[in-house]
Amino acid sequence: MKKAIYLSFGMILFTTFTSLAQFDKLKKDLGKKIESTAPSVGLSEEEVGSGLKEALILGVEKGVNQLSQPDGFFKDLSIKIPLPEEANVVESKLRGLGQDKLVDETIESINRAAEDATTAAKEIFVTAIKGMSIDDAMSILRGEKNAATQFLDNATRASLIREFKPIVEESLDKVGATKNWNTLFTNYNKIPFVKKVNPDLVEYATTKAIDGLFIQIAKEELKIRQDPAARVTDLLKKVFE
């Protein structure tokens, strides 16, 4: 079984906005600056767009690096991948038969595969960010606290699924998740009188990995919006001063 864990993707994003109060002020100030045609205004739409792209790329790199580390998924309860809901009866029955070790190893190996595959998300995100228009950048700047996350979700999810699936598939095999999964459900389906169950590991892991990735991205975006220390380049300092 091979597939899964786009989720994965995220897991990621933004590392430089400013405190919420400062951010609100920035939006008001930029609105005035951008409407003005005087050359002394300071910030142009192009500068604002470049600054946001720089912030997003830095955030993506930080998020991906974090999720791709050991326990990036497995020890974070907000994105840890459990067995699928339809397998709850399988988990309960096998644990009742003393097969906790097999269940735990299966869950851990799925999360290890997600961690292993996550690095592939960075290039997809960076490509989407570089292709972002000035209008996109301004909408993100003036938008809700998760506006950047929503932009990346809309712009990259289809690509993530397409590009990520074979990578997740390979990772599932490499870390033993496929073997554990097959053993788990083979053992369960041998139990007399149970309804046989065998969810698609690839589809499941892929979806959960991608969902987890964007949960992480949303966390990074909020952190960036609130953290004035995140402005680490001259351009970012200029845009978010």
C-alpha positions in Angstrom: 0.0 0.0 0.0 1.5 3.2 -0.7 0.0 6.4 -0.5 -0.6 8.8 1.8 0.4 11.6 3.7 0.3 14.8 1.9 -1.0 16.1 4.8 1.8 16.9 5.1 2.1 19.4 3.4 1.7 20.9 5.9 2.5 21.7 8.0 4.0 25.2 7.6 4.1 28.6 6.9 4.6 32.0 8.0 7.2 33.5 9.9 6.9 37.3 9.9 3.9 39.5 10.3 3.7 41.5 13.5 1.5 41.8 16.5 -2.2 41.9 15.9 -2.5 45.5 16.9 0.5 46.4 14.7 -1.0 44.3 11.9 -4.3 46.2 12.0 -2.4 49.5 11.9 -0.3 48.3 9.0 -3.4 47.5 7.0 -4.8 51.0 7.6 -1.5 52.7 6.8 -1.0 50.6 3.7 -4.4 51.4 2.4 -3.6 55.1 2.6 -0.1 54.7 1.1 -1.2 52.6 -1.8 -4.0 55.0 -2.8 -1.6 57.9 -2.8 0.4 58.7 -6.0 3.1 60.8 -4.3 6.6 59.4 -4.8 7.4 60.0 -1.1 4.7 57.6 0.1 7.2 54.9 0.8 5.7 51.5 0.1 4.5 50.5 -3.3 2.2 47.5 -4.0 5.1 45.7 -5.5 7.1 46.1 -2.3 4.2 44.9 -0.2 3.8 41.9 -2.5 7.5 41.1 -2.4 7.6 41.4 1.4 4.6 39.0 1.8 6.2 36.5 -0.6 9.4 36.6 1.3 7.5 36.1 4.6 5.6 33.2 3.2 8.6 31.4 1.8 10.5 31.8 5.1 7.4 30.4 6.9 7.0 27.5 4.6 10.6 26.5 5.1 10.3 26.7 8.8 7.0 24.7 8.9 8.3 22.0 6.5 11.5 21.6 8.5 9.5 21.2 11.7 7.1 18.7 10.4 9.7 16.6 8.6 11.7 16.1 11.9 11.1 12.9 13.9 7.9 13.2 15.8 6.8 16.2 13.7 3.5 14.4 13.2 3.6 11.7 15.8 4.0 13.8 18.9 1.8 16.7 17.9 -1.7 15.7 18.9 -3.3 18.4 16.7 -2.1 16.6 13.5 -1.1 13.1 14.6 -2.7 10.6 12.2 -4.8 8.0 14.0 -6.4 4.9 12.4 -9.3 5.8 10.1 -12.7 6.2 11.9 -14.1 3.1 10.2 -11.3 1.1 11.7 -12.2 2.0 15.3 -13.9 -1.4 15.7 -10.7 -3.0 14.4 -8.5 -1.2 16.9 -10.9 -1.9 19.8 -11.2 -5.6 18.9 -7.4 -6.2 18.4 -6.5 -4.3 21.6 -9.0 -6.5 23.4 -7.1 -9.5 22.1 -3.8 -8.2 23.4 -2.5 -6.9 20.1 -1.7 -3.4 21.3 1.8 -3.5 20.0 0.7 -4.2 16.4 -1.9 -1.3 16.6 0.6 1.1 18.1 3.3 0.2 15.5 0.8 0.7 12.7 -0.2 4.2 13.9 3.4 5.2 14.5 4.6 4.0 11.1 1.9 6.0 9.3 3.0 9.1 11.0 6.6 8.4 10.3 5.7 8.1 6.6 4.1 11.5 6.8 7.2 13.0 8.3 9.4 11.4 5.7 7.2 12.7 2.8 6.7 16.2 4.0 9.9 17.8 2.6 8.4 17.4 -0.9 5.8 20.0 0.0 8.2 22.9 0.2 8.8 23.2 -3.6 5.1 23.0 -4.4 4.4 25.8 -1.8 7.2 28.0 -3.0 6.1 27.7 -6.6 2.6 28.8 -5.6 3.9 31.7 -3.6 6.2 33.0 -6.4 3.2 32.9 -8.8 1.1 35.0 -6.4 -0.3 38.2 -7.9 -0.2 41.6 -6.3 -4.0 41.4 -5.8 -3.5 38.1 -4.0 -0.8 39.6 -1.8 -3.0 42.6 -0.9 -6.0 40.3 -0.2 -3.9 38.2 2.2 -2.6 41.3 3.9 -6.1 42.8 4.4 -7.7 39.4 5.0 -8.5 37.2 8.0 -5.9 35.7 10.3 -5.8 32.6 8.2 -6.0 34.3 4.8 -2.5 33.1 3.7 -3.3 29.5 4.7 -6.5 29.6 2.7 -4.7 31.0 -0.3 -2.1 28.2 -0.2 -4.8 25.5 0.4 -6.8 26.7 -2.7 -3.7 27.1 -4.8 -1.8 24.0 -3.9 -4.0 21.2 -2.6 -4.6 19.6 -6.1 -0.9 19.7 -6.9 -0.1 18.3 -3.4 -2.3 15.4 -3.9 -1.0 14.7 -7.4 2.7 15.1 -6.6 2.6 13.9 -3.0 0.8 10.6 -3.4 3.7 8.6 -5.0 6.1 10.1 -2.4 3.9 9.1 0.4 3.4 5.7 -1.1 7.1 5.2 -1.2 7.5 6.5 2.4 4.8 4.1 3.6 6.7 1.2 2.2 10.1 2.5 3.5 9.1 2.9 7.1 7.0 -0.3 7.3 3.6 1.3 7.4 2.3 -0.8 4.5 3.4 -4.0 6.0 2.0 -3.1 9.5 -1.3 -2.0 7.9 -1.7 -5.3 6.0 -0.8 -7.3 9.0 -3.3 -5.4 11.2 -6.3 -5.9 8.9 -5.3 -9.4 8.0 -5.3 -10.4 11.7 -8.6 -8.6 12.2 -10.3 -10.2 9.2 -9.4 -13.7 10.5 -11.5 -13.2 13.6 -14.7 -15.3 13.3 -18.0 -13.5 12.5 -16.5 -10.0 12.1 -17.4 -7.8 9.1 -14.2 -7.6 7.0 -12.6 -4.2 6.8 -9.6 -2.9 4.9 -9.6 0.9 4.2 -7.4 2.3 1.5 -4.2 3.3 3.3 -2.9 5.5 0.5 -5.9 7.6 0.1 -6.4 7.9 3.8 -2.8 8.8 4.7 -2.6 11.2 1.8 -5.7 13.1 2.9 -4.8 13.2 6.6 -1.2 14.3 5.8 -2.4 17.2 3.7 -4.9 18.2 6.3 -2.3 18.1 9.0 0.1 20.2 6.9 -2.5 23.0 6.6 -3.2 22.9 10.3 0.5 23.5 10.9 0.5 26.3 8.3 -2.4 28.0 10.0 -0.5 27.9 13.3 2.6 29.4 11.7 0.6 32.1 10.1 -1.0 33.2 13.4 2.4 33.2 15.0 3.8 35.4 12.3 1.0 37.8 12.5 1.5 38.1 16.3 5.3 38.1 16.5 7.1 41.4 15.8 10.5 39.6 16.2 9.8 37.6 13.0 10.8 40.4 10.6 14.3 39.0 9.8 15.2 40.9 6.6 15.4 44.5 5.6 12.4 44.2 3.2 10.2 42.6 5.9 11.2 45.3 8.3 10.2 47.9 5.8 6.9 46.3 4.9 5.9 45.6 8.5 7.3 48.7 10.3 
